[in-house]
Amino acid sequence: MQYFGLVGTPDANLSPEDMQKMATMGAAINFMGSYMNTDSNIPAAGMGGMMQPAAAAPEEWVCECGCRCTGGSFCTNCGTKRPMPDTPWNCTCGMTGLTTKYCTNCGKKRG
């Protein structure tokens, strides 16, 4: 039986150990190729934890029409704009008791 050597020439006289190493390396390359083409967040063994961080769940709010909306600025049922909370907030710049979406002193967004 003829084997092609590492440089592509026949009769490279590969030992059974070399053939086993090449087969193992080929299987590993094939596995990684199929792993990289998936949408899975489960890492392969020895990949060092290459998982994607979990996305934060969108905040749920209740519209005046009674719809429980998830995230977004408008109701998915009636289109009403999401109400801003009436509770005052304090900005990191030192402004206190703000009820607006942005700080009136530095312009930082509430949150």
C-alpha positions, 0 to 999 in steps of 0.5 A: 500500500502506498502512502503519501508523505507529508510533502505529497510524495508516495512511499514516504515509509510512514510508521504506524505511529506516524499514521496514527498521529496524522489520523488524530490530527485530521480528526481534530481539525475536522472536529474544530471545523464543524465546531466553528460552523455551529451556533453552539455556545458550548465550548469544546474540551480544552478550549479554555471557556470560549463561551459567549457571555449571556445576554441580559434579559430585557426589562419588562414593563406594563402598558396602560392598555394592559399589555406586558411588554418586554424591552423597547420604547413602545408597546407592541400591542397599541404603540403607546410610548413607554412611560418614564418612571416618576421616581427621582434619581441622582446623577454621578456628577452630584445632581440630585432629585432628577426626574428627567431622562438625562441629567440637566447638569452633565447630560448623562443618561438616567440609569 
